[in-house]
Amino acid sequence: MEKKCLVVLTVGVVICLLLSVSGCGIPTAKYERTVQLSAPLSAGSSFAAKTHNGSITVNGSDASGCSLTVTITGRASTEETAKELADKTKVRLNTSGGKIKVEIDKPMLGLHESVSVSLDAKVPNETNLFLTTHNGAVTVDNIKGKVDGTTHNGKIKATRVSGQTKLKTHNGSVVCDEISGDAWLSTHNGGIKASYVADAPPVCEISLTTYNGGIDLKTPPNVSAAVNVSTHNDSIRTELPITLIGTVSKRKLEGKIGDGLGKLKLQTHNGSIKIR
C-alpha cells in the first residue's frame, strides 16, 4: 500500500513540474486592441465577413455607409508576444461592385498561440449579409435584406429581419424574433425559437431543423402552408388547426394549414415541438 502511494505521489510531482514548465499548454497572457474602419455602402448592397475565432455582430440603420469596430485579441505565453500577434493582424474593408468584404490577415502562429478577431458592424438596413465564423456567436438586428449566417460553435440570434433568413450552427441555439420572410434555421445541439411579426405575409417557406433541442414557432397570422412535423423522442403540440393527411401520431404529422400554399417543415430528434 505504501509503495502504491509513493508511486502516485511521484507521478503527481512529475506532472506538476511538467505543467509548470509548459504552462499547461494554455496561453497565460493576452493583449487586445481595437480598430475602427469605415467605407461607403449604399442600400441594396452586400456585406460579407468571415472570421475563425470571434463573434460577428451586425446592426442595420437608416444611415448610409459601413462602420466597423474590430476587436483583435492575441494570446501567448507572454504579453509581449501576445501584443506582437495582435499588432501583426491586419483587417481591411475590400469594396468592389456594390459589396464590402472584410479581409483578415493573421501572422504565423507558434505553439500555444492564438488570435481572435471579433467584428461589430453598422450598415444600411437594406443590406444583404453573408456572415461566417467558426468559434463565436452571430448576432443580427434590423436588416431588411437577405441574411446568411453560419457558425460552428456559438449561438445565433436575429431580430427584426424581413428578408430571406438562413442561419446555421452546430453547437448552439438559434433565435429569430420579429421576422417576416422565408426562414431556414438549423442546429445540431441546441433549441430553435422563431417568432413572426403581426404583418408578416401568410405564405412563407419555414424550415426549422435540430437534433438535440426543442422547436418553438410562432407562425405568421393566417399562415397557409403544407406541414411536415416530426420528433423522435418527445411530443408535438399545435395551437393551429391542421388538416391532417396520412398516418398521424404524437411524434409525427403531415397535413396543411389553410390552403397549404407555403411550406412548414419542423424536425428534431430529441426535443418537443410547439406551433402557435
JORADA-V222253 format. One record per residue. RES is the residue in three letters. SS is DSSP state (H for helix, E for strand, - for the rest). PSI is psi in degrees with one decimal (NA if undefined). OMEGA is omega as a letter, one per 20 degrees, with the letter a starting at -180 (none if undefined). Layout:
res->[RES	RES]
ss->[SS	SS]
psi->[PSI	PSI]
omega->[OMEGA	OMEGA]
This chain:
res->[MET	GLU	LYS	LYS	CYS	LEU	VAL	VAL	LEU	THR	VAL	GLY	VAL	VAL	ILE	CYS	LEU	LEU	LEU	SER	VAL	SER	GLY	CYS	GLY	ILE	PRO	THR	ALA	LYS	TYR	GLU	ARG	THR	VAL	GLN	LEU	SER	ALA	PRO	LEU	SER	ALA	GLY	SER	SER	PHE	ALA	ALA	LYS	THR	HIS	ASN	GLY	SER	ILE	THR	VAL	ASN	GLY	SER	ASP	ALA	SER	GLY	CYS	SER	LEU	THR	VAL	THR	ILE	THR	GLY	ARG	ALA	SER	THR	GLU	GLU	THR	ALA	LYS	GLU	LEU	ALA	ASP	LYS	THR	LYS	VAL	ARG	LEU	ASN	THR	SER	GLY	GLY	LYS	ILE	LYS	VAL	GLU	ILE	ASP	LYS	PRO	MET	LEU	GLY	LEU	HIS	GLU	SER	VAL	SER	VAL	SER	LEU	ASP	ALA	LYS	VAL	PRO	ASN	GLU	THR	ASN	LEU	PHE	LEU	THR	THR	HIS	ASN	GLY	ALA	VAL	THR	VAL	ASP	ASN	ILE	LYS	GLY	LYS	VAL	ASP	GLY	THR	THR	HIS	ASN	GLY	LYS	ILE	LYS	ALA	THR	ARG	VAL	SER	GLY	GLN	THR	LYS	LEU	LYS	THR	HIS	ASN	GLY	SER	VAL	VAL	CYS	ASP	GLU	ILE	SER	GLY	ASP	ALA	TRP	LEU	SER	THR	HIS	ASN	GLY	GLY	ILE	LYS	ALA	SER	TYR	VAL	ALA	ASP	ALA	PRO	PRO	VAL	CYS	GLU	ILE	SER	LEU	THR	THR	TYR	ASN	GLY	GLY	ILE	ASP	LEU	LYS	THR	PRO	PRO	ASN	VAL	SER	ALA	ALA	VAL	ASN	VAL	SER	THR	HIS	ASN	ASP	SER	ILE	ARG	THR	GLU	LEU	PRO	ILE	THR	LEU	ILE	GLY	THR	VAL	SER	LYS	ARG	LYS	LEU	GLU	GLY	LYS	ILE	GLY	ASP	GLY	LEU	GLY	LYS	LEU	LYS	LEU	GLN	THR	HIS	ASN	GLY	SER	ILE	LYS	ILE	ARG]
ss->[-	H	H	H	H	H	H	H	H	H	H	H	H	H	H	H	H	H	H	H	H	H	H	H	H	-	-	-	E	E	E	E	E	E	E	E	E	E	E	-	-	-	-	-	-	E	E	E	E	E	-	-	E	-	-	E	E	E	E	E	E	-	-	-	-	E	E	E	E	E	E	E	E	E	E	E	-	-	H	H	H	H	H	H	H	H	H	H	-	E	E	E	E	E	E	E	-	-	E	E	E	E	E	E	E	-	-	-	-	-	-	-	-	E	E	E	E	E	E	E	E	E	E	E	-	-	-	E	E	E	E	E	-	-	E	-	-	E	E	E	E	E	E	-	-	-	E	E	E	E	-	-	E	-	-	E	E	E	E	E	E	-	-	-	E	E	E	E	-	-	E	-	-	E	E	E	E	E	E	-	-	-	E	E	E	E	-	-	E	-	-	E	E	E	E	E	-	-	-	-	-	-	-	-	E	E	E	E	E	-	-	E	-	-	E	E	E	E	-	-	-	-	-	-	E	E	E	E	E	E	-	-	-	-	-	E	E	E	-	-	-	-	E	E	-	-	-	-	E	-	-	E	E	E	E	E	E	-	-	-	-	E	E	E	E	E	E	-	-	E	-	-	E	E	E	-]
psi->[-41.6	-37.1	-41.9	-42.8	-38.7	-41.4	-46.2	-42.7	-42.3	-45.7	-41.1	-40.0	-43.2	-44.7	-43.5	-41.4	-41.4	-42.5	-37.3	-30.9	-43.2	-12.5	26.6	10.4	10.5	130.6	133.7	-5.5	150.1	155.5	134.1	135.7	155.4	137.9	136.2	126.9	154.4	156.3	153.9	140.1	120.0	161.3	140.5	-2.7	-174.0	150.1	122.4	134.1	137.4	125.3	163.7	-57.5	106.1	158.3	161.4	125.7	131.6	127.3	133.0	152.9	174.7	-10.8	158.6	165.3	163.2	129.4	135.5	127.4	121.5	126.6	115.2	126.0	119.1	140.4	133.4	-174.7	-22.6	155.0	-33.2	-44.7	-39.1	-41.5	-41.1	-41.3	-43.4	-40.5	-30.5	-9.4	122.0	136.5	135.8	160.4	118.0	114.2	129.0	129.1	43.4	24.3	139.3	131.6	128.0	123.4	132.7	127.2	121.1	151.3	168.2	136.3	138.5	-176.0	131.4	30.2	147.7	158.7	129.8	144.5	115.3	143.3	134.4	106.4	148.6	125.0	165.7	142.9	-12.7	39.0	141.7	131.9	136.9	102.0	132.2	130.2	170.0	-51.4	93.4	161.0	156.5	126.4	130.2	139.3	136.7	58.3	129.3	-11.7	-170.8	141.0	119.6	105.8	134.0	136.7	167.5	-49.7	96.7	157.3	157.9	132.3	129.6	132.3	137.8	56.6	133.9	-5.1	-167.8	132.7	120.0	113.0	133.6	131.3	169.1	-47.5	96.1	164.4	159.6	123.4	127.8	115.9	143.6	52.2	162.8	9.0	-168.9	145.0	127.1	107.3	130.7	149.1	171.6	-49.1	91.0	161.9	164.1	131.4	126.9	138.6	123.2	150.3	165.3	-26.6	21.3	146.5	143.8	-19.1	110.9	163.3	118.9	121.1	114.4	117.6	129.2	174.2	-53.6	89.6	160.5	166.5	130.6	115.9	125.7	110.5	166.2	149.6	142.6	35.6	142.9	116.8	147.3	135.3	131.3	107.1	132.9	147.7	156.6	-41.8	53.0	-154.5	167.0	131.3	134.3	137.4	0.2	146.0	122.2	125.8	113.0	147.2	134.0	-157.5	135.7	138.8	176.2	-8.9	-3.5	136.4	146.7	146.6	-148.3	152.3	128.6	-132.6	-1.9	36.3	-35.0	-163.7	137.0	108.1	119.1	122.0	134.7	163.8	-52.3	90.5	162.7	163.1	130.3	129.5	130.0	NA]
omega->[a	r	r	r	a	r	r	a	a	r	r	r	r	r	r	r	r	a	a	r	a	a	r	a	a	r	a	a	r	r	a	r	a	a	r	r	r	r	r	r	a	r	a	r	a	r	a	a	r	r	a	r	a	a	r	r	r	r	r	r	r	a	r	r	r	r	a	r	a	r	a	a	r	r	a	a	r	r	r	r	r	r	r	r	r	a	a	r	a	r	r	r	r	a	a	r	r	a	r	r	r	r	a	r	r	r	r	a	r	r	r	r	a	r	r	a	r	a	r	a	r	a	r	a	r	a	r	a	r	a	a	r	a	r	a	a	r	a	a	r	r	r	r	r	r	r	r	a	a	r	r	r	r	r	r	r	r	a	r	r	a	r	r	a	r	a	a	r	r	r	r	r	r	a	r	r	r	r	a	a	r	a	r	a	a	r	r	r	r	r	r	r	r	a	a	r	a	a	r	r	a	a	a	r	a	r	r	a	r	r	r	r	r	r	r	a	r	a	r	r	r	a	r	a	r	a	r	a	r	r	a	a	r	a	r	r	r	r	a	r	a	r	a	r	r	a	a	r	a	r	a	r	r	a	r	r	a	a	r	a	r	r	r	a	a	a	r	r	r	r	r	r	r	r	a	none]
